[in-house]
């Protein structure tokens, strides 16, 4: 386990939209390098950069054409090596995005694989043996010179790389033990080595659970691949870290990942915290990744002040995952949101966001902050871009200042990758830096506390002290620290003895213009929390 994860707080960057230094309307790697001091000062000491490789960008770069080349629109490989170096100087680690399951249809491996004549890449992708195999695809698929149809992994532009099948049921399906499938794995390791040798600190792994195909609930074949890769890391790159898009820590962490994301999949509890659209039309596809209007009357998110949320809906799903992480010496990674999910500001106001972040950044595991969430950037209802669809609204340019294009770029507004938030009250870093009570400054305090107190960093030392169905407050312990949260509009009391030294508090309730009420009243046997408040007590 890389030691640095113990105190890591990640910042996820969608490179298209972070900072444009050459005025072409799209973000670039130099733009990230330029903002490393900002990121460090905020309290983040690790980055996850979404794919920045050469690509036709039909899925925002998750369709890779060349794994070893930076996309010219972001700069050059040399720019990325410089970014690694500058980040390291500041104690910041950098994870790239690894897309092991598919490439772009324009990747040279795939172009070779499509050829009729057998070659080195003929088995690199999953191919059924002839074009008229309509029992598998109810259409004729003849687009290649080769007589056969290929399996897709996600969008149509993303053919599935061949790691084989767990239990082949058709003659054209290879066992995952087949040497050709082992070669795909070796090709993946080669890509990883390439970037690790150039200074990258590890990878966020796309669709990590889905390499070996076929029915297998336990994902045995896929887990074997990751165990082998973990061995390579332990031997040659012991400080490199892997975080999986899997949302099943029992499987992912025992397969060798160091961290696994808590995603907004069903049964992770995640959505109940701040995206509980469960009764709303906006949730027709369960993840809420669409831009339909949300009916806030049916939102029972735990952090909505009038949501009448129930923390047990989260804990019932989360605790088994947390226990699995603990057993496997790994971490659950809670995210504020990511490039695939609606921004939390879609449903929460600033006061609610402060409490939600106070929770996320005092929980065990390694947390991830998505760029722009630190100032509460909005989810925008905008048309799709590069295969984003409903996700596009969470991918708009970072809002730095009140100047042109909110400080993102010098380009003409019509030339921007995506338009900036047009609202007159669009939040900016510049404004929030000036306001001691802003979301940005509150989050900064929380992140710095997490670094200051060992009990608050990644270690799996969580103890739930007071959590009851449809009852508030929520109280938990991290080592010697008690943490209590009341997201509701009413005062809440628990008959529990806690410490009596308040280390930090937030109090957002009763903001009627009068002076800030005290967040908490503690007696020898009880604790009372003011409306919308949070405390850390020793
Ligand atoms: C998950 C990524 O997060 C998403 O953005 C992408 O579209 C799919 N995987 C396919 O790579």
Boltz pocket constraint, residues with backbone or C-beta under 6 A from the ligand:
constraints:
  - pocket:
      binder: B
      contacts: [[A, 59], [A, 62], [A, 99], [A, 154], [A, 206], [A, 207], [A, 245], [A, 339], [A, 340], [A, 387]]
      max_distance: 6.0
